Amino acid sequence: MWPVTAAVVVLGLMLLAWDAWAAIWTTAPLFGEISTRADRIEAGMVLLTGTVPVLVWSAWAILRGSRLGLALLLAPTALLGWMGVNELGNAGDPSAPDHARPVRWFDATDELTRGNWAVAALGVLALVVTAVMRHRGAQRNGRHRDGIRAGGTDEGATDNIG
C-alpha cells in the first residue's frame, strides 16, 4: 500500500516540520529578548504533542497495510520528542518571574498544540472507521480472523493428511 505509506510519511514530515518551526519561532531570541520559561514550555509541548498524531496516523497506515516505509518517520519523530523533553527542562530567562514554573497538564493544550490534537483526533476517527470497515467486510465475506467460515467449517480447505 505505497500510496497510503507515502501520504502518511509526507504529511507526517510536514506536520513535524511545522511543529519544529513553531517551537523555534516561539523561543527565538528576536530583538535581543530571552525566551521565558512559559515560552520554553509551550515550545516543548508543541514538539511533544506533535509526535502523537504521527504515531496515530502511522497506526492507521499499518492497519491499511503499510509496513517498511513508515520507518522514515521514526528518526524525525524521535528527534522532535527528544527536543520537546529538552525544552521542558530549559529554564529560560532567569530574571523572569516564572523562572521556576513547573510543567502543568494543561500546558499540553496550549494554543500551538491544538492543531496537533485536531490532527490526532482525525487519525483516531480514521482508525475507528477503518477498523469498522474491515470488521464489516470480514462479516460480509462470512469469515473470521482465523479464515474459517462462520459456520465452523473450512469448506474448500485442502487436507494434506493421507
Secondary structure by P-SEA (a helix, b strand, c coil): caaaaaaaaaaaaaaaaaaaaaaaaaacccccccccaaaaaaaaaaaaaaaaaaaaaaaaaaaaccccccccaaaaaaaaaaaaaaaaacccccccccccccccccccccccaaaaaaaaaaaaaaaaaaaaaaaaaaaaaccccccccccccccccccccc
